[in-house]
Amino acid sequence: MKSEVDPDPDRAIRGYAAAVWRFGKKSGGDYAQLRICEILYLQARYRELMKESEKAITKFPASTYRHRFTMYLARSYYLTGMYARAKSICAGLIEKNHDPSVLPEALLFMAGIEKKISGYSKNYIATLKDLVLGFPESQEIPGAISMIGEYYEYRGSADKSFSAYTDLTARFPGSPESDAAAAKLGELGKNSPRLVEYLPDRETVDAAEEIALSHDISAEEGNGSYFSVSVGPLDDERSVRELKGLLREFSTLSARTRDGFMLYVGKSASTDIAMSVKIRLAEEFGINGVIVKFSGSSGRKYIYGE
């Protein structure tokens, strides 16, 4: 296909779309559809990716690429802030697929979704446990160990987080996760931690919280739910004030967390509106944020999704 070497993404997509139409449900059409999804993902065109991956699953139900279409659909939901839908799609893939080349990626992604929905929770660490113990030779293991280290940092288990990061840097020295782990080892090493067994076991899972969201804050206005864009953590209150000044056209709310300060930008009625705020922050101010949901109850606001 000429589209394979076409440097223009839109022209390549049109070429692959023509191939999908030409091949129909025959062999080759599913590959062309997969290439469309790949390009849209790399171009961060997540709404289009959602549409094309849904089309692929319907049009090619028996395709050998079905699990990849399913993962693209789950990622499109995740990257547009629809975490519950992403979790449902990913859970279905894990339940119905027993291919050892598919499950590790799905489990690692599921752990990331769980972190967005319930924080460093029981489901989060249980999913990582299933991955590292069930698929120890998987290429997803560096990412899983990194996430386990972060979990122990959150729990205040310095020995276990130090041990996880040490193992990661020793076993996977060329991985991106290893570089990040090496930076954390310098800070953790100041308190002379011990090397211990860190892989999560049943006791670790049982001790985890059902929901481990970072914090709750007092409501500045009445109850009710809305979406906002979380920015941070910021080092100090001065940084918060400066950022509020830069973003004075938006409504903002700040909160202290265990890692510093967070600034929540905008009060949006839907994830679509919040996504437009997130895109504006990135394009106009160079600020990357995460969409979160505020839910009101008894005069307080609770934050979900970080």
N, C-alpha and C positions, 0 to 999 in steps of 0.2 A: 504494500500500500504506500502511495506517495505520502500519505499523512504521517508515516513513521519518521520521515526526515524533514517535515515541514517545520520551520522555526517559528511560524506564527500560530499561537494557540487557537485562536478563533477559526482560522482556515483549516487547521488540523481537525478540530472538532467537527466542522462541516464535512470534511472528507470522511471521517469515521462514521458520521451519521448517515451519509450516503451509502457506506458499506453495510451498515446495519439494515438499511432498507433493501439493499441489493441481495444480501444473504438471507434475510428474513430469520427464521428460526434454525437455519442450517448452521453447520459448523463454520465459524468465522465471524458470524454476526455477534456472538457473545463476546468474542475477543475485541471487536471494534467498540462495543459498548463499554467494555472494561477500560479501554484506552481513553474514552470520553470521561469516565469517572476519575481516572488517574490525573488527567489534565486539570479538571475542575478542582480536584483536591489540592493540587500543587499551586493552583492559581487563587486558592482561598475563596472560591466562588461556591459557598456552602449551600445556599438556597438552590442553586442549579444542580449541585451534586445530589441534594435530597431528591429532587425530581427525577434525575437520570438513574440513580441507584434503585429507586422504587420501580421505575419502568423496567429496569434490567431484571429484577427479581420476578416480576410478573411475566415478562416476555420470554425469559430463559430459565424456567423452574428447574430444569435438569442439568444446567450448565455446571461444568467443573469449576467455574469461577463464582458459583453462587455464594460461597462463604465470603468471598472478597466483596461482592456487591452488598452483602448484608453488613459487613464491617464498615463499608463506606456510608451506608445509610445510618448506622448507629453513630458514626463520627460526625455526620452532617447535623444530626440532632444535638449531639453533645456540643459542637462548636457554635451552635446558635442558641445555646442556653436551655435546650429542652432535655434536661437530664433524665427525667422519668421515662420519656420515650426512648432515649438512648439505652437506658438500663433494661427496658423491656425487650428491645431488639437484641441486645447483647446476651441477655439471659436465655432467650430462645435459642440463640446460636449455640451456647454452651450446653444446653439441655439436649439438643437434637444432634449435635456433632461430636463424634468421639475420635476424630482424626488428630493424632499427636502433633501434626504440623499446623493445625488450626487453633486448638484449644489454648496454648500458651499466650498467643496474641490476644485472644478474646478475654482470658482471665486477667491479664495485665490491664487491659482497657477497662474491664469491669471494676477493678480496684480503683482506677482513676475516677470512674463515675461515682463509686461509693464515697470517695473522699469529697466530691462536690456535694453529694446529697446529705451525708451524715458525718462527715469529718473523719478523724482517725478512730473509727468505730470498730465494733465487733465484726461487721460484715467486711470492712476494709481489710483488716489483718487476717481474717479467715480466708478471704479470696487469695491473698498473697501466700498464705500457708499452702493452699491447694496447688498453687503454681510452683513454688520452689521445691516442695516435697514430691509433687507428682511429675514434674518435668525438669529435673535438675540439669539436663544438658541443653535446654532450650536457649535460643539466642535472646529470649526475653529476660533471662536471669539477671543480667546487670541492672536493668531497670527495676526489677522486683526487689533486689537487695537494696538498691538506693531508697526505694519507698519504705522498706522495712526499717532502714536506718532512720528515716524521717519520723516514722511512727514512734520509735524508741526515744528520739529526741523530744517529741511531744509529750511522751509519758515520763520524761525525766530520768530515763534509764541510760545513764552516761556510758556504763560499761558495755551494754549491748549495742548502743548506737556506734560507739567507737569500734567495737568488734566487727560489726556489719561493714562499716566503711573501710576498715583495714583489709578484710577479706575481699571486698570489691576491688580495691586498688591492686591487690596482689594477684588476683585471678584474671582480672580484665583490665590490664594497664592501658590499653589503647582505646578504651571506650569513653564516650562523652561523660557517662555517669562517673567514671573513675576520676576524671579531672575535678568534677564538683566535689566528690567525696574527699579527695586529697586536700582541698581547701578547708573542708570542715574538720579534718583530722588535726590540723594545726591548732584550732581553737579547743577542740575536745581534749587534746593531749596535755593542755596546761594543768588539768586537774588529776593527772596521773591515773587514768582509767586502767582497768584490768581487761585482758582478753578473756572472754567467756563464750559459751555457746549462745548463739543469738537466733538461730532459726526458730520461728514460732512453733510452739507445740500446743496441745489441747489446753494446757493451763494458761498459756498466753492469751488464747482466744477467749477462754472463760472469764478472764480478768478484765477484758476490754469492755468499754461502755457501748450500750446500744446506739446511742447518738453522742458524738463527741465534737460538737460545734464549738467554735472558738470562744464565743462570749455572747452576752446579751447586753443591750444598752437601754437607757431610759428613753422613752418616746418624747420627742420635741413637739409633736402634734398628736392628734387623736389616733385611735386605733384604726385598723384597716391594713390591707396588704398592698404592696407595690414592689416594683423591681428597681434596682439601682446598680451602679457600676462601682465596684470596690477597687480602690487604688491604694497601694502600699505593700508592705508596711513602711511607714515613714519614721525617721529616727527620733524626732522631737517635735514639740508643739510649735516651734518656730517654722519648721518645714511645713506643718499643717497650715499655719496662717498664710504662708507664702503661696501655697498651692491653692488655697481658697481664694486668695486675691487674683490669681491667674485665671481661675475658673468662676469668677464672680457672676457670670451670666447664668450659671447653673445653681439650682438648690443643692446644698451640700450638708453633710452630717459627719462629724468625726467621732471616733471612739478609741479608747486605749485598749490594747490587746497585750498578750504576753510577749509579743515580738516587737512592740512599739506602738505606733498609731496607724489607724486606717481612716481613709476619707471615702465617703460614699456619695457618689455624684448622681444627681437627678432623681426624680420620683416618677417612674414610668408605669403605666397601667398594664403593659404587656412586655414580654421578652423582645418582641419585634421593635418596640419603641426604645427599650433599653439597649438593644443592639445598635440602633442608629446613634445613640449617645456614645457607646463604646467606640464605634467607627470614627466619630467626630473627634473624640479624645486622641485616638491614634493618629489620625491624618492631620489635624490642626495643631495639636499640642505635643505629639510624640509620646503620649502617655498610654501605657497598656493597662487595661483593667479587666476585671472578672465580673460577670453579671451575677448578682445575688438577689434573693427575695427577702423582703421584710414582712413579717406577719405580726399583727398587733393583738395583744391580749392583756386585759387588766391594767391598762396604762403603761405597758412596756412594749418594746419592739424587740423581736427575735430575728436573728439573721440566719438564713439557710443558704447553703450552696457554696460556701468558701472551702 
